[in-house]
Amino acid sequence: MKKFLFLLLISFSAIAQKPWTAQWIKVPGETDYNFGVYHFRKTIELASKPDKFVVHVSADNRYKLYINGEMVSMGPARGDVFNWNFETVDIAPYLKSGKNVLAAQVWQLAEERPMAQITFRTGFILQGETEKEAIVNTNNSWKGIRNEAYSVKKPEVTYVYYVVGPQETVDMNKYPVGWELMNFDDSQWKKAQGAGQGLLKTNTDWSEGWLLTPRRIPLMERNEVVFKKVRSAKGMNVPEDFPYEWARLDVPANSKVEILIDQQELMNAYPAFELSGGKNAKVSLQCTEAFYFNQNSGDWRREMTKPNRNEVSENFRMVGPKDLIISNGQKNQTWESLWYRTFRYVKLEIETGEEPLILTNFRAIQTGYPFDLKSKFSSDNPKINKMLEIGWRTARLCATETYMDCPFYEQLQYVGDTRIQAMISYYNAGDDRLARNAILHFAHSQLTEGVTQSRFPSYVPQQIPPFSLWWIGMLHDYYYYRADAPFVKDLLPQSRRILEWFGKLQQPDGTLKKVPYWNFSDWSEDPDWNGGRAPSTEQGESSVMDLQLLWALQNAYELELKLGSAEQAAIYKAKILKLKSAIKPKYFDTKKGLFSDTPEWKHYSQHPNVLAVLTGVVVGQEAKEIMQKTLSDNSLMPCSIYFKYYLHLAARKAGLMNDYLDYLNLWDAAMDQGLSTWPEMTDPTKSRSDCHAWSAHPNIEFYRTVLGIDTDGPGFSKVRIEPILGKLKEASGSIPHPAGELAVNYKIENGKLKSIIKLPVGVSGKFVFAGKTLPLKSGENKFEL
């Protein structure tokens, strides 16, 4: 794995205490907003190799920074213009005495950029940390050029929402080969032109354009991996060990070759290869996560139907970006995609002219947020480990510079998805940096009226008011599972503004009237749930909306009581009592013994019943009976694979999680269909996305519910261990608690549970099993119940 010497700033460095002297630069004569790929260079001379040479670097849209031909940084991490990230890198290991060249590739995708990519205008900036490093500051001592080899267009992806950016064409006949190397002749390049002063968000008396802030997350990992298996080949005999052992193809002149490669699992990676010879030969590479049936029906519902993911047929339809590279006939032409691709299947097509072509070093450079899996699970049911493996792969593929709903279609960070993804990170990796980053992103997205955007960063604003409520839930989760109360306290003003916005929409009894914007709660094929909106009356009355508001008020009340304003807590308490007392009379159907979606008692789903249990509108035996009906009544509109996260939480609260493994039939169906990740939708044959981490919540519940490891105090300062083993006779595992590893081991023998529980230093709690509650101390605890 290639690791960059990225310095994550915990606090502002010396250069961040004073204004930058570096300028944003551009290539003269180029527009600020149109598509372009650019290269910048600066040569410096050093008397000796330095021990330390720290620089800060950023660009709009993105950059790759090279020192003496070695790539040392990529970025910037996604953000917005008012919070524009820069990376801090020690480039000393790449420098030498004598001449050195700093080179950057910068690209602006303009109208074709991913929806998650916000932009101000094209630019590049690099600032040395101290006076010693100031010799590399960007100004007109740098040179620049536009790379005419590149063009882009949107992939032909029909029937579905696809916003991750363009496919690229690279004509190597126009490519400045070796532009990043010391011996490259840049005498014809132009002097760079200033494009604005580098302004730090925390230290500026001016505000125009990018406000720079240190990157809060580590650089993405880059792992070189081989492609795995050829599923079909036309036009030439492919070596038996291509591409796994032998990443070379010798393609004869005047050939047309098509090779379908199966990576056997979904992956985020930059495809890369080298070309030699084959003047004007065309090499295209199309990536897809799954095939569709080729229906040609014109009906989008039929066109979105997918076969088993392990099956390959000429009758299947392949969708996804198709990059094209045109050879210049020279040796060792290198190509790597500007942005990563998400794929299981890759179609490689090669068309040669009068010259043969050699393709070598064919590989994928796997990328993603550098999570380190620290949780462990073992049991007498091997299927659980397979599910955990798939879930962790799903979570990892949906995490790069932000969490994202899906890597293939959108790459957008939505609140509803992110709340679950953050919890997966806490339980499986013990890493909360991406979660903190996400919480701040959504805070930055907040509109002046109070509601947050549903997804951010995004250059197209979208509001889902329930997601603003889930953001408060995400804050509450962070407070209880991570040891960082000051971070939560600083964000309470944003929580107050959200609830103030909702307060203006409450009726005298506390329930909501019509709420504006897209009130998505869950996906469903039920027409009454149009666009994922829970059914409501003409006045907008909806039990699902009211219960989501109630839960947010309860979460906010706790946070205010512990961290904020006692006065604000009292206001929330009054609101909670009023709303809670109104919900049951309004929505509970006494004949059915269930909550209806509306006060008209015409629509019924699992959702209000789940939320009624979670909010304590019903408790004890009544809650248990309602959840039993909710789980067994097939007439109810069911929770999707996403919202089953909350269904399972409610079942746990009602004491009905002993059959948890039996609740996972949707995940079994996904495995039966050959998926290597968990899908977006309940039916894997009709799911647009094959990889949606909102479905990976078993990677929480196998630890929180089955092993029973949960927080019982702010910052996980206290623990509650309450295992629900179901049919398991043996189970053990551990999670990365903020204070260290927390491990459990259970074995049922002769009707008794033997338990060994090891808590980190300074952590105590309680063990709950078979109606008994016993104290837990730091270190090892043994029980037999």
N, C-alpha and C positions, 0 to 999 in steps of 0.2 A: 504494500500500500504506500502510495506517495503521500508524504506528510509535509505540509508547509509550515514554516516557522512563524506562524501567526500569533501575535501577542494580543490576547483578549484583554481589553482594558477594563479593569475592575473600577478604577477611578481615572479621571482625566490625567493624561501625562503632561509633561512640561509644556509641550507645544499647544496643548488644548487650553492652557491657562492664558494664552495670548493670541492675538489675531494671526492667521496664517499669512505668509508673504507669497505663497504660490498662487498662481492664477489658474482658473479653468482655461483650457486651450482647445482649439479646433483647427481644422485644416482650412486655410484661407480659400474663399470662393465657394465653399460648400454651405448648403442651407442648414439651418438649425433643426429642422423638423422632419426632413425627408429621410427615406431609408439610405443607409450607407454603412459600409465597413471601412474602418480607417486604421492606419498604423502610425505610431509615433516612436521617435528614437531620440536618444541623447547619449553622447559618448563623454565619459569623464576619465580623468587620469588620477590614479592614487599612488602615493609614494610607497605605501606598504599595504598589505592585506589587513583590514580592520578587524578588531575583535567583535565590534558591534556597529551596526549601521541600520538604524530604524527609520522606516518611511511610512507615511500614511497615504493611502491611495483610494481614489473613487472615480466613477465615470457615470455617464448617462447615455445609453441604457446600461451597458455592461462592458467589462474589460477582462483581458487576460494580461498579466504583467510578466515579462521575461527579463532575466538578468543573464547576460552572456549566453543566451540561447536556452536557458532553463526556465520553465514556467514556475513562478514562485507564489502567485496569488491570483484568485478569480473573484469577481464580485461586480458591484457591491451587493451586499445582502438586500433583499427587497424591502422597501419602505415607502415613504411618501416624501414629497418635496420639502415639507416642514420638518421631516425627520429622515434626512438622507444619509445613509450609512457610509462610513469609510472603514477600510481595513488597515490594520497596523502590522507591519511585517519587518522582521530583522533579515535584511538581505546580505549580511556580512558573509555567511557561508558560501555565497555564490560569487563574491567579489575576489579580485586578485590584485596584486601590485601591477602598476602599469595601466594600460587602457582597459576600460570596461564599457559595455553598452547596456543601457536600460531601454527596453522596447515594450510597447503596449499595443495590443489589438483592441479596438473599441468599436462597438456597433450600436447603431440606432435602427430599430425595427419599425419605428413610426407607426403607421396605421395597421401594420401587420403584427405588431408586438402582442405578446400574451396579455390577456385582460388583467393579470396580476401585476403587469409592469407599468408603473406610473412613470411619467417622464416630464421634464421641464424643457430641455433642449439638449442637443448633442454636446458632449464635453468630456474632458479628461483632466484630472488633477492629481498631482503627487507632491507631497510636502515632506521635507526632511525633518527629523525629530529635533535636532539641535543645529547650531550654526555650522558645525562640521558637516552635517548631512544636507545643508541648504544648497549645496552645489547641484543637487538633482532636482530642485524645485521646478515645477512646470512654469514656463514663460516662453518668450520667443527664442530662447536658446535651444529649444527642442525643434525637431523637424517632423513634418507630417505628410501623409499622402492618402488619397482615397484608393481603396482596392477595387478596381473595376471588374474583378473576376466574379463578384457575388451578385446574385439576384435572388429574390424570394417571392413566394406566393402562398396563399392559403391552400392547405390540402383539400382535396375533394372528399369531404366527409359529409354525407347527406343524412338527413332525418334526425340528426342528433346535435346537441349543443357542444361545440368544439371551439375552445378559445385559448389554446396553449401556445399559439404562435405558428410561424410559417415553416414550410419546407424550403430548402435552399438548393440553388444551383451554383456550382463553382466551376468556372472555365479556367483551367490551369494555364491556358495560353496567355491569359491576362494577369496571372498571379505573380507578385513580386517574391519569387522563391528565395528563401534565406533572409527575409527582411529582419528577423530577430537576431541574426548572427553578427559577430564583430566585423567580419570581413565584407559585409554587404556594402555596396556602393550606394549611398544615399545622397549623392551630390546633386541629383535632380529633384530632390524633395523640397518642399516649401518650408520656410520658417513658420512655426506655429503662430496662430493668432489668438490673442486673449479673448476669452468668452465669459469673463466675470471673475470677481475676487472670491477666494475661498472663505466662506463665512461659517463660523462655528455657531451652532444653535445657542450655546451657553455663553458666548463671548463675542457679541457683535453689537454695534450701534447702528446697524443698517440691516434691512431685510428685503432682499430681492432675489428670488430664485431659491436655489438649494440651501438649506440650513443643515450643516454637517454635524453628524453625531457618531460616536464610536459604535462599531458593530457590537451587538450584544451576544452573539452566538459564535461558535467556532466555525472555521472553514469547512466546507463539505469534503467528505472523503473522496479519494480517487483510487479505485482498485482495478488494475488491469485483469481482465478475465478472458478466457477463450470462449468462442462460440461452441456449442455442444454437438449438434446432430443435424445431418442432412436428411430431410424427409423426401425430397424429390429433386431431380436434376434433369435438365434438358440441354442439348446442344454440345455437350462434351462429357468425357469420362472424368468424373471427379475422383481424386485420390481417396482411397478408403478411409484414411485417417484425417481427411479434411472435414471440418475446420479444427477439430479438437487437438490433434497433435501437429498437424501440418497446415499452417495458416498461409499457404501459398497456392496460387492458381496460375498456370501457364495457359493463356487463352490464345488459340491460333488466330491468324488473320482471317478476316471476313467471316466471323462467327457471331452467332447469337446464342447467348447462354442464359439460362434461368435456373437458379438454385434456391430452394426453400429450406431455411434453417430453423430448427426448433430448439429454443434455449431451455425447454422443458419446465421452466418456471418463469414467472413475470419478473422483469428487471428494469431498473432505471439506469441507463448508461449512454455514454457518448460513443457511437460507432466510429471506428477509425481504421485506416489502412494506408498502405503505400502503393504507388503505381510506378511502373517503369515501362518505357516504350509505348507502343500503341497510340501513335499520333492521332488525336481527335476521337479516340475510342470513348464510348460513353459507359459509365458505371453508375447504375442507380441502385438505391437501397431503400426499400420500403419496410416500415416497422408497424406492427399491429399487436394489440394485446389478445385479440381473439378474432376468429372468423364469424361472418354472418352467413345465413342461408341466402343464396342468390335467388330471391323470389320474383323480382321484376314485376311486383304487383302494384306499385304506386301507393300502397297502404303502409304507412310508417310503422304501424304496430307489427305487421308481418315482416317487414324488412329488418326489424330489430331483433328477430329471433335468431338465437345462436345454437350451434351444434355442441356436442361434447367437445371440450377444449383439447382433448387428445387426438381428435379426428382431423384428418386432412383430406380435402377433395377438390378437384378442379371446379366443382359446382359451387364451391363456397366463395363468398365475396370478401375481399380484403380491403380494409379501410385504414388510413393512417398516412402520416407524412412520407413523401417519397423524394429523397434527396438525390441530386444528379451531379456527378463529377465528370468533367471532360478532360481527358489526358492531353498534356502538351508534348508527349513523346520522349521526355527526358527521363533520367533515372531518379528514383527515390523521391517522387512527389508525395507529400504527406497530406492527409486530410483527416480532420476530426470535426464532427458537427459542432456548430456554435452552441447549441443547446442540447441537453440530453433528450433521448428518446425513451419511451416506455414500450417494452415489447416482450412477447414470448416468441413470436414468429417474425422472421426477417426474410424478405425476398430480395435476393441479389441478382440483378440483371446486367449483363455485359454485352455490348455490341462493339465489335472491332471493325476497322477498315482494312487498309492495305498492310498494316503492321500488326504483329502479335503484341499482346499485352501481358505483363506480369503483375499480378496482385500479390502483395506480401504483407506480413505483419497484420493480418486481418484479426481484429480484436474488438472488445468492448471495454470501455473504461467506466466501471460501475461507480455511481455517485449517490450521495444521500447525506442526511444529517448523521454525524458520527456517534450514534447511540451505541452503547456497550451493554449487551444483554447481561444482567446480573442476577435476575430471578432464576430459581430452579424449581422444578416440579417432578415428582416421581410417584407412580402409583401402580396398582395391579391392573390398570386399564390403559393399554398402550395407545388407544385412540386419542386420549387427552393430550399426549405429547405431540401427536400429529397436528391436532387442532391448535395447540399453542405455537407450533412452528409456523403454521399458515397464518395465524393471527399476527405473530411478530413480523413476518415478512410483509403482511398488509400494512401494519403500522409503519414500518420502515420506508416502504415505497410511497407512503403518503406524508413523508416528512423530509423536506430539504431545507431551504432557507426559511420556510414557514411550514406549518402543518398545511395540508391541503385535502380537499374532499377526494380527489382522484388524480392520479398522475397522467393518465392518458388523455382525458377529455377537457379538464378545466384547470387544474393546479391552482385552485382558489381556496383560501382559508376562510371557512364558514364557522360561525360560533357554535352551531349545533353539533357539528362534527368534532370541532376542536375540543369541546369540553370532554368528550369521551377519549379522544386521542391523548390529551394531557394526563388523564388518569392512567392510561396504559403506560405512558412514559414513567410516571411515578412508581408504579408497581413493578415494572419490568426492568427499567434502567436506573431509576433513582436520579434521573437527570431532569431538572425543571427549567433549564435555560430556554428551551424552545417554547415552553408553556408561558413563562414570564414574557417572552417576546410577543407571543400571541395576545396575551391579556393587554399589553400595552398597545399593540396594533389596533385592537378594537376600541380601546380608550381614545386613541388618536382619530378614529373614524367617526366619533360621536358628532351628530349634527347639533347646531345651535339650539334646536327645539328640544333636544334631549335624547332622542332615540339613536342607537348606534347603527352603523351599517351592518348588514348581514354577513358580509365578507370583506376582508381587507388584508393586504392592499388590493385595490381594484380601481381601474380608471373609470369604470362604469358604476355609479352608485346604485346600491340596491338595499332596501330596508325590509327586514323581516322582524316585526316587533317582538314576537316570542323569543327570537334569538337574543335580543337585548336582555330579556329576563334570564335566559340561559347564561349570559355573560356574568350576571350577578351570582348565579349558581357556580360558575367557574371560579369566581373570586372566593366564594365560600369553600369550595373544594380545596383551593390552594391554601387557604388559612388553616384548614384542618389536617392537610397531608404534608405540608412543607413548613419548615421552621423559618418563616420570614414574615412576621406580622407587620413590620413597618411598610413593606411593599403594598400590602393589602390596604393598610390605613390611608396611604397616599391616594388611593383610587376611590375612596368612599364618596368624594364629591361627584364623580361620574355615576356611581350607583344612585345617588340621590336624584340626579337630573333625569335618569331613566324613569324612576318611579314617580317623579313629579309629572313627567309627560303622560304616563299612564293614569295618574290621578285626575287629570283633566278630562279623561274619558270615562270615569266611573260615574255610575248613577247613584242616587241617594242611598240605595241599599248596599253600595260598594261594588256591585257587579258592573261589568263593562258594557257600554253600548258599542256601536260600530267603531272598530279600530281601523285606521287607514293603513295603506300599504299592503304588502303581501303577507298574510298571516299563516304562513306555512307551519304546520305542526308535524305532519308525517305523510309519506307517500302511500297512496292506496289506489287500487283500480276501481274502487267504489265511486260511481259518479257523484255521490253526495259529498265526497271529499275532493271537490274540484281543485286541481292544482295543489293538492296537499293541504288544503284548508279544511279545518274541522267544520261540520255543518253548523249553521247559525240561523237565527231568525232574521227577518227583514231589518230589524233594529240592531242586528249584530250581536245578539245575545248567544253566548256559547259557553258551555261548561268547561270545555278544554281550555279556552282562553282564560276564563276566570280562575281556574285551578292553577294554571301556570303563573298567573299574577300572584295568587296567594302564596305559592311556594317561594317566589322571588321576594315577596315581602317578609316571609319568615326568615329567609337567609339573610336579608339585609338587616332585619331586626337584631339577629345574633351578632352580626359584624359591628353594628352601631353600639350595641350594649357592651361589647368587649373592647372595641378599638376607637369608637367614634363619639357621638353625641348622645347623652342620656335623653335629651329633649327629643332628638330625632327618633330614638328608639321608642319613646313613648308614643310618638305620632304613628309609627309603624304598628305598634301593638294595638292601638285603637282601630287602625285600618284592618288588621288581621282579624280581630274579633268581629267586626262588622261584616266583612266579606265571608268569613267562615260560617257565620250564623245564617247568611243568606243563601249559601250554595245548596245545602241539602234540601230545604223546603222548595227551592226553585227547580232542581234537577233530578231529585231522587224519585224514581218510580216505585212506589211501595208494593205494587202488584208483582213487578218483576224482581224486586229486591236489588235493583241496579240503577246506576246513574245514567241518565240519558244525555245525549249530546246537546240538546236544546230543551228549553222549558215546555215545548210543545209535546215532548215525549214521543217523537216520531222516529228519531234516529238513535241508534245505539252502537257503541263501539267499546273496545277495551279501554281506550285512553282515559276517559273521565274517571273510570273506576280505579285504574292504576294511580292516577294523580290524587284521587280522594284518599286513598290509603297512604300515599307518601306524604300528604300534607296534614294528615291526622283529622280530616273531616270525619272519617270513621276510624274507630280504633277497636282493639281487642277482638272479641268473638265476631262482632259484626264485620270488622275488616276482613277477618279470615273467611267468613261465609261469602262476602262479596268477591274476594279474590278466587275462591273456589269456583264460583259461577263464571267469573271472568275467564278463567283458564279452561273451563269445560263447555261453555255455551258457544256453539259454532255459529249461531245467528249474529253474534257481535262482529263488527268490522274489526279484524285483528290488527294488532301492532305490526308494523313492518320489522324487518330484521334490524333496522336502526332503533326503533322505539322499544324493541324488546329489552334494551338496556334498562329502561324504566319499569317495564313489566316485571323483569327479574328482581329489581330492587324492591318492588312492591310485594312480590311473592315472598321474598326474604323477610321483609318486615312483618308479613302476616304468618310467618312460620311454615311456608309451603315450598321451600327450596330443597327438600330432601330428594325430589325427583329432577334436580337441575339437569342432569345428563339427558333425561328424556325430553327436556324442553329444547334441545339443540338439534331438532330434526332438520331445520333449515340449513344449518351448517353441514350436516350429513349430506343433504341434497347437493350442496355446492361441491363437496368432495367427490360425490358420485359423478358429477358432470365434468370432472377433471380440472377444476380450478385450483390454482396454486395460491390464491389469495381469496379474501371474502368479498362478495359482490355488493353492489349498491342497493339492489332491489331483492325482494323476498324470493322471487322465482329466478334462478340463475340462467334459465334459457331466454329470459326476456329482460335481463338486466343490462342497461346501457354500459355501465362501468363494471369491469371485473375486479376492481380494486378500490374499496371504499373502507377506510379505517373506522367509520362509525359502526361497522359490523364486527369489529374485532374485540368487542367488549368481553368475550369469554377470557381474554388475556388479563382481565381484571378479576372476574368472578371466580376463576379457578383458585386464585390466591385469597381474595376477600371473602368469598362464600364457602368454597369447598374446604380450603385450609383454614378459613375463618379469621384471617388476619385483617384487622381494621383499626382505624384510629379511634381513640376515645378521649381526645383532647386536642387543643390547638397545637399545630406543628407536629402532630403525631407524638406529643409528649407523653401521652398515656395510650396504652393499647388495649384492645378487646379481642381476645382470641375465642372464637365460637365456631368450631368446625362443623360442617354439615357434609358428611361423607357419603350419604346416600347408600349406594350399593357397593362402594369401595370398602375393602377390608384393610388396605394399607395405603397410606399417602404421606408424603413428606415434601418439604420444599423450603424455600427461603425467599425473602424479598430484600431489596436494598432500602432499609429504613434510613431516615435522615441521620440517625446516630450510629449507623453501622448495620451489619447483617442481622436480620431477625429470622430465625429458623425454627421449624416445627417438624415433628415426626410422630405419626399416629399409626397404631396397629390394633386391630380388633381381634381379640382372642377370647374364646369361651364367653362371648357376650359382653366382654369388658373392653373399654378403650384404654390402651396404654399410650401415654403422651409424654413427649420430651419437648419442651419449649425453651428456646434460648433467646433472651432479650439482650439488646445492646446495653452498654454501660450507661447508667443514668436513666434508663427507661423502666417503668413499671406498668402494671395494669391488672387485668382480671381475665380469668379463664372461665368460660361458660359452657357447660355441657350437661345434658340429662337433668335439667332443672336445678343444677347446682352452680354456684358462683364462687370461685376460689381466687385468692390473690396471686399475682405474679410479681416476681422481683427481677432485678437485673441478673443476667447470667442464666444458669440452667435451672429449669423447673421440671419436676417429674410428677405425673399423676397416673392413677389407675382408677377409673370410674366405671 
